[in-house]
Every structure is written in structure tokens, then in C-alpha cells.
Amino acid sequence: MKQRFITAIIIIAVLAPILYFGGIAFWALAVVFGLIGTYEMVCIAEKNWPQPLKILSYVFTLALIFSNLGGVNYFFLVDCIVLISLFTILIFCPKVQIEDIGVMFMFYNIIGMMIGGFVRFYQISNIMPFYMAFATCFTDAGAYFVGRFMGKHKLNERISPNKTIEGAVGGFIIGVIASFLLGYFALVKPGKLPLNLVIIGSITMSFIGQIGDLAFSAIKRHYGIKDFGTLFPGHGGVCDRIDSISFNTIWLYVLMLVML
């Protein structure tokens, strides 16, 4: 518990200034996290692949990250090329399994769309990443503490045996309140976002984030691992840390595309 808390403080202290100011530092962070996350996925999903194909995984990740510099149309163009390439590999490489293709394509898209979300965030306000982070982190922390002290009924023992219904509900309520307060005073009041988007975003992100957490847990259970990596003591690897954040970033990105 102590190690987990100390690591969380260090992560926040390092990432908060980068996420606030954006720019080159953000893109450097995106590349580093993207490549480390790819390495973690390669270690579990592509461990039997020939080395050239493993290297290609990093190329796909970088291509989808930087495709966002050209906007949504360029992202979908690159995404289409990646999809066709993966199925070409599946057809001609007998060591490649279709389930690994599916997991990796999902991962590439999560990373690519998440970066696209951040690009859109910075076009609105540098507070946007923190609005998303409040919904994610307060939901996660609330679920942990409420579940620890009040949890009695398992949420989904097959995927995540430690999570409880009480924790999920408590985290949801805390996440909605915390993110709405930040969104209202830092984004609605200055005229950066409409009130209806903040209301819908705050309510839905506190739910979507928990789905993201469970989704990545399902991947770990499928491959029989506890954590994706060991980069963050007490927290696992990059993929363990971007689970809820990635889902919420993508979801908020979609809401902004539809509602703005």
C-alpha cells in the first residue's frame, strides 16, 4: 500500500506538468509510453512471432500515434493500412494466431485514438486532460477505498476477484462529483465547453473508465499474467496504468466530435 501510494505521487508529479503544457514534451511522453506499452503487449501476445514482425509492431504504434498530426482522416488511413498488414501477416505467417492479431490491433487503436483525444483536448483547453484524469483517478481511488472498507459483493470474480459492487458504485459517485466540479468551474464557466457535455462526460466517464479497467484485466486473465509490466512499482506496467485513462480519453474525444 505504501509503495503504491509513493509511486502514484511520483507519477502525478512527473506527468502533471507534461500534460498541462503539452507540446514536444507530450509527444515525447506519447512515444515513450506507446513503445513501452507495445513491448509489454509483444511479450504476451506476440512471443512466438519472428523478430522482424515484432519490430513491425513498434512501427505500427508510432505510425498511429503520429498519424494524429494530420487529423482524423490520416488516422483512419493509417489504421486501414495497419489492419490490412496484420491480416496479410496472419495469412502468410503460420506462427501468428488470430487472437494475437485481434489483441494487437485493439492495442494499436487504443494508443492511436487516445493520442488523437489528447490532440483534440489541447485544441480546447490545457485543463481538458485533467478533467478526464479527475473522472478516471477519482473513480479508481474511490472504488479502491470504498471497496476496501465497505465491499461485500463481488463485481466480476472471473475477471477481477478483488473488485466489489460497493466499490464500483462508490467510485462512480466520487468520480462523477469530482470531475463535474472541475469541468464546471474550469471549463464551463470560462466558456470552453457547454454544460451538457460536461454533465454527460462526467457521468459516463466514471462508468466507462471502470469498463476499461475490467477490459484490460480480462486480457491479463486470458494470457495468465498478473501485470503487463513492472515499470511502476505497485502499479504494474504502462498498460496497467492506461487502462481506464485510455477508454475515458477515447470516449471524451468521441463526445467532443459529436457535441462540439
Buried (B, 14 or more C-beta within 10 A) or exposed (E): EEEEEEBBEEEEEEBEEBBEEBEEEBBEBBBEBBBBBBBBBBBBBBEEBEEEBBEBBBEBBBBBBBBBEEEBEBBEEBBEBBBEBBBEBBEEEEEBBEEBBEBBBBBBBBBBBBBBBBBBBBEBBEBBBBBBBBBBBBBBBBBBBBBEEEBEEEBBEEBBEEBBBBBBBBBBBBBBBBBBBBBBEBBBEEEBBEEEBBBBBBBBBBBBBBBBBBBBBBBBBEBEBEBBBEBBEBBBBBBBBBBBBBBBBBBBBEBBEEEE
